[in-house]
Amino acid sequence: MTEIFNAGEGRLAHSPSDHCPIARAKVGVLLVNLGTPDATDYWSMRRYLNEFLSDTRVIDSPKWKWQPILQTIVLTLRPSKSAEAYRSIWNNELDESPLLTITRAQTEKINEALTTKYGANITVDFCMRYGNPPTDTAIRRMQEQGCEKIVFFPLYPQYAAPTTATANDHAFRTLMKMKWQPAIRTVPAYFDDPAYIQALAASIREGYAAIDRRPDHLVVSYHGVPERYLLEGDPYYCQCQKTSRLLAEALGWEDGHIITAFQSKFGPTKWVGPATVEEVARLAEAGKRNIAIVAPAFSADCVETLEEINEEIKESFEDSGGESFTYIPCLNDRDDHIEALLGIIENELQGWMG
């Protein structure tokens, strides 16, 4: 990187003395996850859900049709229920959601590795699509710190319009308001990345080794999407299926041990299936008393895994006759997961870092 910056004076070398201060040119890496409420009280939950459920990538019904329902019914009833779910998994020590805690830990490890290699020429940070820390603030902060180029990394292994696309949309909307736009590279889905698959396989082997009896099945549960998304060209469902297939190959398991299912259905629309909550009940009723479950679509444990899987879906299995339910945590800040993410980032940094 060409040294044109006079660090001692906070201006470009050879520039006039009255030139405005310009930070030294850097490359930024910005990790982004879905989001989190600031607290578990009613109004914090309502603000978060309003932002989330008003996103037309998440609920793509016409606004004139959806907003009256959202504002008068959904946001009246749902905040209390969601608050109860968040309270059951809340990180009380730091007074924040586990998703925020884990995403910060991931960022710190990635920052340590990249700054060790590139020094002051790189800046690493994280943001959320909904809630805090907000995406627009993070991008502007990076630009003010001298980041003329930013690798924008949505932490979703499988691409979907309501996750990856809306994260990218929000980043681009921020650029539209900036006088000096940094160049941005968006990181593509990594559902078939070999290091990601190997980290998943390792976490499952460790989960199985920690229990006395091998489960009858491993349920691989992904967040669901409406079926019409698949029919309209969204690749999410197909990428989930490929992740499951590659995972089975990496583990070397027989056909039939891994079952792919989808959770978190919202609203009356038909969603891709089978539904995880129904599938675990079916397994129990069929005499499968011991199962394990993993959620590869989530890069960090959150309310959908710690509460929905570990409480609601577990209850469905046990109420139907199941006996042993083993939840295998998300990859979170495991070292092999961090190495996988670093490999993806380094690929995107090619040509930007000398």
N, C-alpha and C positions, 0 to 999 in steps of 0.2 A: 504494500500500500504506500503510495507516494507521500512523503512527508512534506506537506505544504502548510502545516499548521504550526503557528508559533504558540506553543502551550503556555509560555510564560506571560504572554500578553493577552491571551484569549482572542486572537484574531489571526487571519490568514497572513502568512509571511508575505512581505512586499506590498501589503494592502495599505491604504491611507490610514493615518492615525485615528481618524474619526469613523472608520469602518465599524459596523455593528458587530458585536461578538458572535462568533460562529464556533460551535463545538467541533472537536476533532472528528473526522469521518469514521464511522463505525458500521458494523453489520449487527442487526438485532435478530434475536430469535424469540418469538412471542408464542407461548403455548396458550391454547384456549380450550376451556371445557364448558359444559352446559350452563351451570350457574347454581346459585344457592340463595335462599332468603338470608337476610341479615340477622334474624332472630325468629323465635317460634311463636310470637304473639300474633293475634288475629291480623292486625294491620300490616305487619311485616310480611306475613304470608300473602295477604291480599295484594300488596304492591308487587310482589314477586310473581304471583300467578297471573296478575293482570298483564304484566310485561310478556310473560311466557305465552299465555294463551291468546294474546292479541297478535302474535306473530303469524302472518299469513302463510309462512312456510310450515308452521305447526298445525294450525287450523286453517285450511285453505277455502273454507266456505266464504261466500260474499259477506263483506263487513256488515251490510244492512241487515243481513239475516242472522249473523253470529253475534255481533256486539250486543244487541238487546238481551239475548239469552245469557251471554257471559256476564254482563253488568248487573242484571236483575236476579238471576238464579244461581249461576255457577259461582260467582264471587261472593254471594251471600252464604252459600252452604259449604263450599269446598275448603276455604281457608282453615276452618276449625278442624276438619278431618285431616288435612295435610299437616297442620301444626302438631296434631297428636302423633302422626307418623314420624315427623322430624324430631320431636322431643324424645322419642324412644331410642334414637340413635345419635343424639346431639353430643358433640364434644364439649362437655361442660367445663373442662379445665381451661380451654381456650375460648369458650363461648362462641363456637362456630360449627358449621356442618363438617362432617368427615370429608366430604368432597373438597372443601377449601383446604383443610389440613393436609390432605394427601397431595393435592395439586401443588401446594407450596413446597412440600418435601421433594416431589419430583423435580420441580424447577430448581431447587437448591442443588440437587445432585448433578443435574445437567449443566447448571451454571459453573459448578466447581470443575467439571471435566472440560468444558469448552474454554473457560478462562485460563485453566492450566495450560492448554494447548495454544490459545490465541492471545492471551493477555488482555490488554486494554482495548484491543481492536474489536471486541465482541461484547454485546450486552444481552443478557437473558432475563426474561420476565414472563409473567403469566397474567391472564385475564379471564373473564367469564362473559358468555354471550348474554346472559340475563343476570341482573344483580351486580354485586361488587366482587372484585375490582372490574370496572367496566372496560370494554374493548376500546372505545374511542379515547378514553383517558390514557390507557396504556400505549396506544399508538402515538399519540401526541407527545407523551413523555419520552418515548424512544426517539422521536424526531428531534426533540429539544436537546437530547443527549448526544446528538450527532449521528444517529442511525439513518443513513441515506438509503440503506437496503434492509429489508426485513423479511425473514422467513416466518411466515404465519402458519402455525401448526395446530389445526383442529385435532384434538386427541380422541378421534373416533376411528377405530380400525376399519370399520365398514362405512362406506359413503351412504348418506341418505340426505334427501332434501331438507328434512326438519332438523338436521344436526350439522353436518359439514357445510351444506349450502347456505344455511342461514348465518353461520359463523362468518363465512366468506362475504356474504352480502353486507353484513354489519361493518366489516373491515373496509369494504369498498365505499360504503356510505360515508365513513369517516374521511377517506381520501378525497371525496367530492367536495368537502368543506375546507380543505387545506390549501394554502397558497403554494407551499413547497411540499409536494408529495414525495415520500420515500418510495422507491421501487419495492414491490412486494411479490414474493413467490409463495403461493399457497401449496401446502404439502398434500399430495393425493392420499387416498385411502391406502392402508397398509395391511389389509385383511389376509394377504397371502405372503407377507414378508417372512422369510425363513427364520430370522432371529425372533420375531414376535411369536411365530408358531412354536418354536423350540422353548421359549419362555413359558408359554401356556402349557405345553406338554410337561415341562419340569414341575410347574406348580401343581399339576394334577398328580403326577407320580408322588410328590411329597405329601399331598393330601391323602392319597390312598395308603401310603406307608404309615401314616399316623393313626389309622383306624385298624381295629382287630379283624374285621371281616370285609372282604372285597364286596363293594356294592353290586347289586344285580344290574344296574344301569348307571351310566353317567348322562344326566340331562344337561344339554348345552342350551342355555336359555338366553335369547337375544331380546332386546326391546322390540316390540312389534310396530308395524306400520299398517295403515289401511291397505287392503288388497288392491285397490285401484291404483295405488302408487306403483306397484309392480307392473300392472297392465299399462300404465302411462310411461314406463321406461325407467323408473328409479331402479338402480342396480342393487339396492340394499339386500333384498331377500336372497338373490343369487350369490352375493358375496358372503353372506352368513353361511349359506349351504357349503360354499367352498372352504371357508374357515373350518367348519366341522369336519369336512372330508380330509383336509390336510392335517388336522389335529389327530384324527383317527390313524392316519398313515404314520405320523410322527410317533405315536404311542405304540403302533404295531398291534392294535387290538382287533379282535374278530368283528366281523360285520354284525350289527345289531346291538352292540354294547352301548354305543353312543346314540342318543336320541336328541334331535334338534327341535326346539319349541320356542314360542314367542310370548312375551309377557306385556303387562302394562296397557292393556286395551282401554281405550277411552271413547265413550260415545257409542251410538247404535250402529255405526258403519261396520261392514264386514272387514275383519283384519286378517292378515296372513296367519296361518296356524301350523300345527296345533297350538292351542293356548297352554302355556306352562301350567297354570293353576288347574286346568282340567286334565292335562296329560299326567301329572303326578298322581292325581286321584285315580285315573284309569290304571296306572301301573300298580298302585296299592290294591285296587280291587281285583287285579289279575294275579295277585299273590306275590308281587315283587315287594318284599318287606324292607329292603335296604337299597337306598339310592344315594347318589352324590349329585351335586348340581354346581355348575360353573357358569359365569356370565361374561363371555369374551368380547361383547360389544362395549363394555364399560372399561375404560382405562384406569378408573379409580372407584373404590367402593363409595356408594351413595345411597340415597333413600330407596332407590329401586332394588338394590341388592341387600343392604343391611336390614331394611324393614320389609319390603315386599317379598323378597325371596326367603329371608331368614325367619320371617314371622307369618305372613299371609299364605305363601305357597307351602311352607313347611306345615302349617296347620291343615291345609287341604289334604296333604299327603297322610298325615297322622289321623285325621278324622275318617279317612277312607280305609284305615287298617294298616298303614305304614308304621314301621317301628324305628328304623335308623335313617336319619336324614343328615347328610353331611354337606355343608356349604363350603366350597373351596373359594377363598377370597380372590378378588380381582388382582391383577399384577401389581397395582399400586406403585410403590417405590422400590420393589425388588431390584437387586443389582442387574439381573439378566434382562429385566424389562427396560431399565435405564439404558443398558448397552444397546438394546434393540432400537430405542428411540434415538439414541445418539447416532447410530448408523444411518437412520433415515434422515436426520438433520444434516449430517456430514454430506450425504448425497446431494441435498438441496443447496449446500454451501459451495458446491463446486463452481469455480469461476469467480466466486466472490471473496474467498479467503485465500491469500497467498501462502 
